[in-house]
Amino acid sequence: MILRKVFWISFLALSFSCKNEKDIESLEVVRPQLVEKSFKVTLSLVLKQTDDLSLYYTTDNTTDFKIDPIWVNVKGSENSQEVSFVIENDKTPTQLRLDFGMNPKQEDIVFESISLEYNGKKNEIKGANLGLIFRADETKCTFDNGSGVIKALVKDGVRQNPSLYPHEKILIEEIEKITK
């Protein structure tokens, strides 16, 4: 009787455990992909303290940044890291504004490069050329395009949240290199 129970339990376990198993070589690898018409902005920077960064954009050639920004939480690191923002739903930006966080303990930020990607095309701007594309919001920070250092200003003992605004005409030309 006990042998009969063991036999049936073993038979049922084998029947159900082997059903629908696939050979590992036959499994399909699923990789996340950008939506075909997404616009991706990737920053390379050194951000020493964990902080929230945001990307503002417009689609009407103005710098009237009314569209809700895209926020990304970035873990602080002494090393260079990449931070990506994706503008989806077939929206093509014409202007970009970069806000470099709100952490009152944030140290100087080193902005090394920006990469713009759209529909398989890529445009990377780095080093001193960043100063041709972006300028500091002088009420909140300074930006040394030679070193890439962004320093938050302190007013009445309060650290301001650094922002970089576009040099409008030049940024539009850089975006059009990958969208036209």
N, C-alpha and C positions, 0 to 999 in steps of 0.2 A: 504494500500500500504506500509506504513512504517512497519507495523507488518510483512508483507510478506518479506521485505528486512532483517529485524532483524532475522526472522526465518532462512532464507537461509544463512546469514552470520554466525549465530550460528551453523547451521548444518555443514557447510563447515569447520569451525574452529575446531569443535569437531571431524569431520571425519579425518582431517589431523593431528591433535595433538595426537590422540590416536593410530594412525597407527604405527605398529612395536615397540611399547614400550614393554620393558621386565621387569619382576619382578626382583627386586634387588638381590634376592637369586639366580637367574638364570645367573647372569653376571659372567663371568670368570675373575679371578684376574690374571693380567699379571705382573710377577716380572722379573726384569732384571737378567740375569744370565751370568756368565763367559762363554766364549767359552770353550767347554769341555777340550781342550788341552792348555788352556792359563796358563801361569805361573804368579802368583801374588806375589808381594813383598809389604809388609805392614810395615811401620816404625811407631813406637810409639815414640813421641818426644815432647819437649817443644821448640817452635819456637816463640819468642816474637814479632817479626816484620813480616809483610807480606813479602813473598819472593817466588822465584821460585826455586824449587828443581829439581834435575835430577838424573835419574838412567841410568848408562851406563852398557852395558853387552857385553859379547862375547859368542860365541857358539863353539869355537875351542880350549878350555882349555888354551888359552893365556890371557895375560892382555893387549893385543893390542886393545884398545877400539876404533875401527873404525866405528862401527854401530852407527847411529844417536841415541842420548839418548832419553829417555822418560821424558818429562817435566811435572811438576805439580805445579800450583800456590797454595800456602798455605797461608791462612789468619793467621796473627799473633795472638797468645793467650798466656796468662800467665799459662794456664792449659795444661796438656798433651793432645795430639791429635794424631789421626792416619792419615797417608798419604799413599795412595796405588798407586802402579804402576802395570800395566798389560802388560805383554809381550805376544802378540797374535800370531796367524798364526803358531801354532805348533812349535814355537821356544823354545828350552830348553836352558837356559843359563848355562854356566859353570863357569863364573866369573862375579862378580858384583862390580861396583864402585859407591859410593854415593857422590854426590856433593850437598852441603848444602847452596846453594844460592849465590846471587850476591848483595843483598841489602847492601850498604856501612854502613847503620845504624844498621845492624843486631847485636843483642847482642849474648852472649854465648848461644850455643844450647845444650840442654840436650837430648842425644840419649839413650832411655830406652830399646828398643827392636826392633827386626826385625822378621817378620813372613814370611816364604816361603810356598807357597801353589801351588800344582799341582795335577790335576786329583783326587781331593778328599782327598789328603794327605796334612798334614801340619807339619811344623817344626818351632818352635819358639826358638829364641836365645835371652837371655836378660841378663841384669846386666853385671857383670864382664866378662862373657863369650863372650860378644861382642868384647873384646880385643883379643880373640883367633881367631876370624873370620876376623876382620878388623884392619887396622893400618892407622895412620894419614899420609897424604902427608905432610912430615915434612917441605916442602918449603912453605906450605900454612897455616898449623894449628897444634894445639896439640890436643891429644885425651886422656883423663883420663878415662880408662875403668872402674875404680872403681866407679866413680861418673857419668860417661857417658857424662861429659862436653867436648864439642868441642869448642876450642877458636881459632878464626881466628888470624893469625899473621898480623902485620902491618909493611910494608916495605916502607921506604921513605914516610911515611904519608898516604899510601894507604892500606886499608884493603884487604887482600887476600881472595879469595873464598875457603872455607874449602872443602876438599875432603877426603874420606876414601877409601883406596885401600884394596883389599882382601889379606889375608894370603892364597895364592893360594891352596895349598894342603888341608888345613882344610876346606875351603869354598866348594871345589869340593865334599868332603866327605859329608858335610851337605846337599848340593843340591841333591846328589845321594840318600840320605835317603828317599826322596819323589819321585824321578824320576825313580828309578830302580825297 
